[in-house]
Amino acid sequence: MCGQSRYKERYRESADFFEGGPRNKKEWKEFQRYKRMQQSPQAKFYRHLTWYLTIMGFFLFKNHGNIFSFYPIAFFWGAGVVMHYFSVFGWPNDQKNEPEEVLDEEVQEPIVKKPNWSDKDLV
């Protein structure tokens, strides 16, 4: 059994794990790693942006506003943040091809497509 499915079974959305607490340090680290993998790409981008702004703000404060002492770090890490943004949210001109709702002209409500099976198919 692979590691991810083991933790998926063990740490389902129930609070059993948190009532007993972590059994050891290794198990807690593995659980945290599993939870990080479950985050959305948008959340990962915003965490990346937050760290970038925090570290660059610290460098500005530490160097008394002298950006020339750390501009290579700021430039290349900033380029990485921009690429991360475009990989998560896409380019501004890209229009997502979302299917339009089929409307009934008389009632102006979405037509609900019913499944192609009957109750006797389930038995």
Summary of the structure (lengths in Angstrom):
residues: 123
radius of gyration: 24.5
end to end distance: 33.6
largest distance: 76.4
contacts: 206
relative contact order: 0.07
helix: 60%
strand: 2%
